[in-house]
Amino acid sequence: MTIDIRVGEPTGVRVAPDLWGIFLEDLNDALDGGLNAELLQNGDFQYSGADRPGWGPLTAWQVVSDSVERVAWAREEDPVHPNNATYVRVTGPATLSNEGWAGVPAQAGSRQRLRLFARAVSGSGELRAVVRGGSGPLSSAA
């Protein structure tokens, strides 16, 4: 394979001298759940106050548990993978739910792919993912 790069040859197209760089405007989170094709909002737990005041790693996530103890919290020490420094530690039983971007556009019978990193700090546990509709589950996978 050969790649030729020619610099300085006229192209025949006149470009205004004040047009330079790359411009991409993210209107109303249009890139989130759009171009990056994620169905969950803040699926990597990377939101922070720098994105929007009051936001944090658990923004867009709801934690449900019968326990009165704290069962889910954000951490950065000893990450699961270096590409994602922030993660959530869960001491169960607990459910983390995310409504996506004004819902998760899934239809009964459609296929979805779930990718995540998970590890047990001690002991063993069960990890289960479920896509639910307004009145019950649409589909689930263990």
FIKEPA-484826 format. One record per residue: x, y, z of N, C-alpha, C in turn. Coordinates in steps of 0.2 Angstrom, whole numbers, plus 5000, padded with zeros to 4 digits. Layout:
residues N
XYZXYZXYZ
...
END
This chain:
residues 142
500449945000500050005000500450065000
500350114996500650174996500250234997
500450285001500050345002500350404999
500150434995500450494992500050564995
500450604998500150665001500550724997
500150764993500350814989500150884993
500650924994500550984998500751044993
500351094993500451154989500251154982
499951104980499651104973499051134973
498851184968498251214968497651164967
497051174970496551124970495951154965
496051214964495451254960494951274964
494951264971494451284975494651344979
494351394979494551454983494251454990
494651454995494451455002494551515006
494051545009494151605013494751605018
495151655018495751645023495551645030
494951665032494751655039494451595041
494451545037494151475038494751435040
494751405046495251355047495051315053
495351265055495251215060494651175059
494351145064493851105064493251135069
492651135066492151155070491551105071
491351085077490851045078490451065084
489851085083489451105089488951055091
489051045098488650985101488051025104
487551025100486851055103486451015107
486351035113485850995117486050915118
486650905119486950835119486850795113
486850825107486650795101487150735099
487750745101488250695100488150635105
487950645111487850595116487250555114
487350495113486750445111486650455103
487050495100486950505093487550475089
488050525088488550495084488950445088
489050445094489350395098488950335099
488350335097487950275097487850235104
487850275109487750245116487050255117
486750205120486050205122485950225129
486450215133486450245140486750305141
486450345145486750415146487250405152
487850435151488450425156488650355157
488650315152488750245153489450225155
489950275155490650265157490750295164
490250325167490250355173490750415173
490850455167491350505167491150575168
490450585168490150645169490450685175
490550745175490850785181490550855181
490750895186490550965186490751005181
491350985178491651015172491151015166
490750965165490250955160489650995161
489450995167488851035169488851045177
488751105180488751105187488251055190
488451025195488050975199488050905196
488350895190488450825188489050795191
488950725191489550685194489450615191
489950565193489950505190489250465190
488850475195488250435195487650475192
487750535188487250565185486950525180
486250525179485850485175485750415177
486050395183486050325186485550325192
485150285193484750275199484950215202
485050215209485250155213484750135217
484550075216483950045220484249995225
484049995231484249945236483849945242
483749885245483349885251483849905257
484449905256484949925261484949995263
485050005270485150075272485850105271
486350055270487050065269487150095262
487650125260487850155254488050085250
487750075244487850015240488150035233
488250095231488550115225488950175226
489550185224489850245224490450245218
490650305216491150315211491850305214
492250275210492950275212493450285206
494050305208494550305203495150265205
495250245211495850205213495750135210
496350115207496350045204495850035199
495850065194495250055189495249995185
494749975183494649905179495049915173
495049965169495449975163495750045163
496350055160496650125160496250175156
495850155151495450195147494850225150
494650195156494050215160494250225167
494550275169494750285176494250285181
493650315179493050315184492650255183
492450225189492050165189491550165195
491150125195490650115201490750055205
490850055211490849995215490149985218
489949925218489249905220489349855225
489049865231488949805236488249785236
488049735234487349715233487049685239
486449665238486049665232485849735230
485949755224485749825222485649825214
485249875212485049885205485249955203
485649955197485850015194485450025188
485050075187484650085181484750155178
484650155171484850205167484350215162
483950275161483450285156483750305150
484350305149484650325142484450405141
484350415134484250485132483450485130
483050505135482350505134482150435132
482350385136482150315134482750285131
482650215131483150175127482750145121
482950165115482550145109482650065107
482350025111482349955110481649925109
481649875104481049845102481049775104
480449745106480449675108480749635102
481149585103481449545098482049575094
482249635096482849665093483449645097
484049645094484649625097485049685099
485249685105485749735108486349705110
486849745110487549715113487749755119
487849725124488149755131488849735131
489249795132489949785134490149815140
490449785144490649815151491249775154
491549805158492049775162491749765169
491849705172491649695179492149645182
492249655188492649605192492349605199
492549545203492349545210492949555214
492849605219493349625223493449565228
492949535230493049475235492349435234
492449375235491849325235491649325227
491049305227490749295220490049335220
489749345214489149375214488849365207
488249395206487849385200487749455197
487949455190487849515186487249505181
486749545180486249535176486049595173
485949595166485649655163484949645160
484549695161483849685159483649745155
483349745149483049805146482249795148
482049855151481349855153480949905149
480249885148479849935145479449965151
479050015149478650045154478250005159
478049945157477649905161477949835162
478549825160478849765162479449745157
479749695158480349675153480249665146
480649695142480549685135481049625133
481649625135482049565134482549565140
482949515141483449515146484049465144
484549475147485149425145485549425152
485749365153486149355159486949375158
END
